[in-house]
């Protein structure tokens, strides 16, 4: 691909699809956004963000990057066709060549989807609220394929050694699904450490997916590679992208 330090998912995709995960390195932003910040809503210099986006588009040989939706930790799914940045959604789907689906994260879980025939793709942003609310299931429903004909990849998110949450978060998962208790271990006082990868896998498996790849990285534990809001406070955002070339 390029000189940018990008992560190509270890994920058996149909030959007409491409996917990539950015890191924090290779851009022009400075300060807490150093250096490949791709988000305009974090306080970074907009000129630096636009330059970073141009660098990424050139690195991937794309005519343009996606129009990212306004992510609100919900379950809405948007169509890539005709989408603008004013659209509030936490997942994007595409059904035609040349359309790029992408989400931005800095601890939340990015999840990419692809149909096994390579005709439809999606990207979802799953913080704990969206995950508990059903954003992954909503994305699958929007694709319109049987879950057995869809594959998913879990991108880098905050790991179970760093993701300490309150009892209300645990209750939001364990109340509807007792098996979700396996994804939590006791933390400080009444708090719990949550395994967001395990929670996502449980929900995808319950939805009928058989092919689930990725997981295992920790944005909080890898400061040279990833932005982490929980670790640093104000910071940049990475992008998780998938697109169809034919």
C-alpha positions as CSV (number, residue, x, y, z in Angstrom):
1,X,0.0,0.0,0.0
2,X,2.0,3.0,1.3
3,X,4.6,4.3,3.6
4,X,1.9,5.1,6.2
5,X,2.1,2.6,9.1
6,X,-1.3,1.0,8.5
7,X,-2.7,-2.3,9.7
8,X,-4.2,-4.6,7.2
9,X,-6.7,-6.9,8.9
10,X,-5.8,-10.6,9.0
11,X,-9.2,-11.4,7.6
12,X,-10.0,-13.7,4.6
13,X,-12.0,-11.3,2.5
14,X,-13.5,-11.8,-1.0
15,X,-10.9,-10.7,-3.6
16,X,-12.9,-7.5,-4.6
17,X,-12.8,-6.1,-1.1
18,X,-10.2,-4.1,0.8
19,X,-9.9,-3.1,4.5
20,X,-7.5,-1.1,6.6
21,X,-7.0,0.2,10.1
22,X,-5.1,3.4,10.6
23,X,-2.7,4.0,13.5
24,X,-1.8,7.3,15.1
25,X,1.4,7.6,13.1
26,X,2.3,9.1,9.8
27,X,0.4,12.4,9.8
28,X,1.0,16.1,10.4
29,X,-1.0,16.9,13.6
30,X,0.8,18.0,16.7
31,X,0.2,18.0,20.4
32,X,-2.3,15.5,21.8
33,X,-3.5,14.8,18.3
34,X,0.0,13.7,17.1
35,X,0.0,12.7,14.3
36,X,-2.5,11.0,12.0
37,X,-5.6,12.4,13.5
38,X,-8.6,12.0,11.1
39,X,-11.3,13.6,13.2
40,X,-12.5,17.2,12.9
41,X,-14.4,17.3,16.3
42,X,-11.5,16.8,18.7
43,X,-10.1,20.4,18.8
44,X,-7.2,19.7,16.3
45,X,-6.3,22.3,13.6
46,X,-8.8,21.5,10.7
47,X,-6.1,22.1,8.2
48,X,-4.0,19.4,9.7
49,X,-6.9,17.0,9.8
50,X,-7.7,17.6,6.1
51,X,-4.0,17.1,5.3
52,X,-4.0,13.8,7.2
53,X,-7.1,12.7,5.3
54,X,-5.5,13.6,2.0
55,X,-2.4,11.6,3.0
56,X,-4.5,8.6,3.8
57,X,-6.5,8.8,0.6
58,X,-3.3,8.9,-1.4
59,X,-1.8,6.0,0.5
60,X,-4.8,3.8,-0.2
61,X,-5.1,5.1,-3.8
62,X,-8.7,6.2,-3.2
63,X,-10.2,9.2,-5.0
64,X,-11.8,10.2,-1.7
65,X,-12.3,9.0,1.8
66,X,-15.7,8.3,3.2
67,X,-18.0,11.0,4.5
68,X,-18.0,9.9,8.2
69,X,-21.3,10.2,10.0
70,X,-21.7,12.0,13.2
71,X,-21.3,9.2,15.7
72,X,-23.6,9.4,18.8
73,X,-23.2,6.0,20.5
74,X,-26.5,4.9,19.0
75,X,-27.8,2.2,16.7
76,X,-28.7,4.0,13.6
77,X,-27.3,2.7,10.3
78,X,-26.8,5.0,7.3
79,X,-26.3,4.2,3.6
80,X,-23.0,5.4,2.1
81,X,-24.8,6.7,-1.0
82,X,-25.5,10.4,-0.6
83,X,-24.5,10.5,3.0
84,X,-23.3,13.8,4.6
85,X,-21.4,14.5,7.8
86,X,-24.6,15.8,9.3
87,X,-26.1,12.3,9.4
88,X,-26.2,10.9,12.9
89,X,-25.4,7.2,12.7
90,X,-23.0,4.7,14.2
91,X,-22.8,2.3,11.2
92,X,-22.5,2.8,7.5
93,X,-23.3,0.3,4.7
94,X,-22.4,0.2,1.0
95,X,-23.6,-1.9,-1.9
96,X,-21.7,-0.5,-4.9
97,X,-18.1,-0.4,-6.0
98,X,-16.1,2.7,-5.1
99,X,-18.0,3.4,-1.9
100,X,-15.9,3.4,1.3
101,X,-17.4,2.7,4.7
102,X,-15.6,4.0,7.7
103,X,-15.8,4.8,11.4
104,X,-13.6,6.7,13.8
105,X,-12.5,5.5,17.2
106,X,-10.1,6.0,20.1
107,X,-11.1,3.2,22.5
108,X,-14.5,2.2,21.2
109,X,-14.7,-1.0,19.2
110,X,-14.8,-0.7,15.4
111,X,-16.4,-3.6,13.6
112,X,-16.2,-4.3,9.8
113,X,-18.7,-6.5,8.0
114,X,-18.6,-8.1,4.6
115,X,-20.9,-10.5,2.8
116,X,-19.2,-13.7,1.6
117,X,-20.0,-12.9,-2.0
118,X,-18.3,-9.5,-1.7
119,X,-21.4,-7.5,-2.7
120,X,-22.1,-5.6,0.5
121,X,-20.0,-4.1,3.2
122,X,-20.4,-2.2,6.5
123,X,-18.5,-0.5,9.3
124,X,-19.9,0.0,12.8
125,X,-18.8,2.0,15.8
126,X,-19.5,0.1,19.0
127,X,-18.9,1.8,22.3
128,X,-20.6,0.1,25.2
129,X,-23.8,2.0,24.8
130,X,-24.1,1.2,21.1
131,X,-23.1,-2.4,21.7
132,X,-25.6,-2.9,24.5
133,X,-28.3,-1.1,22.4
134,X,-27.8,-3.4,19.4
135,X,-25.7,-1.5,16.8
136,X,-24.1,-4.7,15.6
137,X,-27.4,-6.5,15.2
138,X,-28.9,-3.4,13.4
139,X,-26.0,-3.4,11.0
140,X,-26.5,-7.0,10.2
141,X,-30.2,-6.4,9.6
142,X,-29.5,-3.5,7.3
143,X,-27.2,-5.7,5.2
144,X,-30.2,-8.0,4.4
145,X,-28.1,-11.2,4.1
146,X,-28.5,-14.3,6.3
147,X,-25.9,-14.0,9.1
148,X,-24.3,-17.2,7.9
149,X,-23.3,-15.3,4.7
150,X,-21.6,-12.5,6.6
151,X,-18.1,-12.2,8.0
152,X,-16.9,-9.7,10.6
153,X,-13.6,-8.3,11.9
154,X,-13.1,-6.6,15.3
155,X,-10.6,-3.7,15.2
156,X,-8.5,-2.3,18.0
157,X,-10.3,-1.2,21.1
158,X,-9.7,-0.7,24.8
159,X,-8.7,-4.1,26.3
160,X,-10.1,-5.9,29.3
161,X,-7.2,-4.9,31.5
162,X,-8.0,-1.2,31.1
163,X,-11.7,-0.9,30.5
164,X,-13.1,-0.4,34.0
165,X,-16.8,0.4,34.1
166,X,-19.6,1.1,36.6
167,X,-22.2,-1.5,37.7
168,X,-24.8,0.0,35.4
169,X,-22.8,-1.0,32.4
170,X,-22.5,-4.6,33.6
171,X,-26.2,-4.6,34.4
172,X,-27.0,-3.4,30.9
173,X,-25.4,-6.5,29.4
174,X,-26.0,-9.1,32.0
175,X,-29.6,-8.3,32.6
176,X,-30.7,-9.3,29.1
177,X,-28.0,-12.1,28.8
178,X,-26.7,-13.9,31.8
179,X,-23.8,-15.3,29.7
180,X,-22.4,-11.8,29.3
181,X,-21.3,-12.1,33.0
182,X,-18.3,-14.0,31.7
183,X,-17.1,-10.8,30.0
184,X,-16.7,-9.0,33.4
185,X,-14.3,-9.4,36.3
186,X,-14.3,-7.4,39.6
187,X,-12.5,-4.0,39.6
188,X,-12.2,-1.3,42.3
189,X,-15.1,-1.1,44.7
190,X,-18.4,-1.7,42.8
191,X,-16.7,-1.3,39.4
192,X,-15.9,-4.0,36.9
193,X,-13.4,-4.6,34.1
194,X,-15.2,-5.3,30.9
195,X,-14.0,-7.3,27.9
196,X,-15.6,-5.5,25.0
197,X,-14.3,-8.1,22.5
198,X,-16.0,-10.9,24.4
199,X,-19.2,-8.9,24.6
200,X,-19.2,-8.2,20.8
201,X,-18.5,-11.8,20.0
202,X,-21.3,-13.0,22.2
203,X,-23.8,-10.7,20.4
204,X,-22.5,-11.6,16.9
205,X,-22.7,-15.3,17.7
206,X,-26.2,-14.9,19.1
207,X,-27.1,-13.1,15.8
208,X,-25.9,-16.1,13.9
209,X,-22.5,-15.1,12.6
210,X,-20.0,-18.0,12.2
211,X,-17.0,-16.1,10.9
212,X,-15.7,-13.5,13.4
213,X,-12.1,-12.4,13.2
214,X,-9.8,-9.9,14.9
215,X,-9.8,-8.6,18.5
216,X,-7.0,-8.8,21.0
217,X,-5.3,-5.4,20.7
218,X,-5.6,-2.7,23.4
219,X,-5.6,1.0,22.4
220,X,-5.0,2.0,26.0
221,X,-1.9,-0.2,26.3
222,X,-0.2,0.8,23.0
223,X,0.4,4.6,23.2
224,X,2.9,4.6,20.3
225,X,0.4,3.0,18.0
226,X,-3.1,4.0,19.0
227,X,-5.1,7.0,20.3
228,X,-6.9,6.3,23.6
229,X,-9.3,8.8,25.0
230,X,-9.4,7.0,28.4
231,X,-5.6,7.1,28.6
232,X,-5.0,10.6,27.4
233,X,-8.2,12.7,27.4
234,X,-8.3,15.0,24.4
235,X,-6.7,13.1,21.5
236,X,-7.1,12.1,17.8
237,X,-9.1,9.4,16.2
238,X,-8.1,6.4,14.1
239,X,-10.2,5.2,11.1
240,X,-11.3,1.7,10.3
241,X,-12.2,1.4,6.6
242,X,-13.6,-1.1,4.1
243,X,-14.4,-0.7,0.5
244,X,-15.3,-2.6,-2.7
245,X,-13.1,-2.2,-5.8
246,X,-15.3,-4.2,-8.2
